[in-house]
């Protein structure tokens, strides 16, 4: 039993809904109690979809448990088929229906409806949303992409690929697909099928016709892609094109898979990638070595860590994910960065880590945005779980060269601008610039600044740690408030390590020299 | 899957002679766990621990407005594979989780173990667990249980189950002097207004259930008159009646007419003349009438369709039709409690199509056929209906906004007028 206040991922049938809702001509009949229909609002309110998700729920109640829930389920399948006339159906159970063991797959098959029915087994007490999406896509691909190589790539035509992974309720999936399609077009590569977003079940049958697969979201497409590789000998991309470096590596990988030479002017033809120059521009100097904490799904967290280090010259001080399926990969990358990976689905663990590390920027999910706001740390959102704000009206991909532009803007804007920061450092006693004022860019919603310290007196520390002389405390206050907590901690650590009982102005500067910036 | 019965003339009570359509099919409604979203804010030292699945946790965080801002006073103890496989003893696990929780939140005085669909199906006895834990944390935390599961409760019935669980905890009054108990969670602001109004009318001894703090549980006895502030409190009312309280028949305090009728019912029970009530409420009633006037032009003659949601549908429809001149096409409610609703039904136009239960696909067909000017529905349906060109009012706001009483009558009208008003302003 796990105590949970808030969860990054929903149950696995939500993942199945994300796949079903992304597709057309597919209908999902979910054996589920009354109340589970709440899931519809994720799609209609957060993503603002204009249609209800193609899901029929049995919504059984206690009185049905005494009678025949199996019959209720069969009627739901029959009615849904008659009403929606789907090309294919998926059937399964939510957590409660899993317990009553009605066997939705068998019950649906026995109706002998004239459409293919794909049963889903999504263990609700073990697995979560992304796994559910991956398993659903895999089951659909297995069911519809013919096992034998009956579909052969046509010779003489442009090399083609499939784009796999984008779903409904995905973090910027809509825009990522558009950006990557554009990039592939510039490379002269045809897109065979995009799935699940926008695909029909019958389109999945054409998957093997492509030469290779482009995997945008391994959390969703991973299992399906590995099967396509085994069953159809279709190779797949391994680089997720988030950031300039990754996009270049992706282009090279795609070119190799397609057997083509990428055009020399490809980057120019893709429009302007501003990130490399903006990052070199002298006003960005202030970003150097800023301490950043990264948390999200594995794909976005790992990509963000690389972009932060290599393309913005930030210092990654923490990296973590809630995607346990990718714990190994994230741990390996964290080791490369010399930090300890945080693999957890408890947001309070993440909050604790952020509080300890006191980064200058947090790249996380909407939950880390709240945490960071409370702690007064700038934050940008890089990953699902999605919020209505993650479906901006404007074009805002995360992938490709345009995606890198978006990353630059969304990560840098929460930080204080460079020259302004220098001026504030020089004139730190400006009467308008004090702790209580709060940085204007964080808005009025910023959590209350730390309570103003009382008149400076020499207070012996209660816990036996070194205490501050009044003079040192006054000097500390001259340090801009946004670095003051770090200066305080560093000084106390220095004093403790060196057995200094009282912190003086000297100690403060010795600690500064010891720790550097 | 659907089962539609036409019951002719369910005129058992009052002067209602409405035809009621009973539907059984897919129900697009929340389960009773959703009530935690407002109950945990109302009772400030209570904590709600759902014993359920990841779906339960996901539902509450989705219904609570997607993200939480402060650490909330609710959580889910998620049952896992090893609990089901018998590798861990569920009761031991629950004790461990509760101990950890109470250690983290020492200010909690009342803990509700809230049953869910999975806990009901595996027959986890939360009532016994609550008794065991109450013994363990004696004098520090009272532990109670109720079911908010979707198989047992629909949306607001979760509040009913929660309050019914509180009834046995209410102390006994020393004597049988008349005393008023207002039952149903109300916004603090509304509660304070009602308290002043009762005082002006001459009823000084008034308590509210649920109280803002669990240590202030009101005492009840045979002199207690129960005035329901919400229309969905069937089990709570029954439990109170079993303890000798008397339920006062009244409409619900929505709009001028509903609020007046509600206050009059209380006054009558206390032997206070209606003239006294009218005198005490003249000011607020006049203000409310003035506030409603502003929205009458927007709403008069508009055709409104209600999807079933909170059981507030009938009182709301009555208010819209009688005070704002709205034409009711269909009023659907998850359950229709004829005795509690008698005074409301008597005020509804007899032409109103009343529906109990739901078959969402059929109801959507009826709705799109009728092309109402305004459709009141849940969050899952609102945008799809808007995309079809209909104007909607999402119903959950009707529970999360202070709407009862004279001073809020204008706000209530405004909630319905706003989507219509918006539609006339938009030029895109």
Interface residues (C-beta under 8 A of the other chain):
Chain A: X1 X2 X3 X4 X5 X6 X7 X9 X10 X11 X13 X14 X33 X34 X35 X36 X37 X38 X39 X40 X41 X42 X44 X45 X46 X48 X49 X50 X51 X52 X56 X57 X58 X59 X60 X61 X62 X64 X65 X72 X75 X76 X78 X79 X83 X94 X95 X96 X99 X100 X123 X124 X125 X126 X128 X366 X367 X370 X387 X388
Chain B: X1 X2 X26 X27 X28 X29 X30 X31 X32 X33 X34 X53 X54 X55 X57 X58 X59 X61 X62 X63 X66 X67 X68 X69 X71 X72 X74 X75 X76 X77 X78 X79 X80 X81 X83 X84 X88 X90 X93 X94 X96 X97 X100 X101 X117 X118 X120 X121 X122 X149 X150 X151 X152 X154 X361 X378 X379 X380 X381 X382 X383 X384 X386 X387
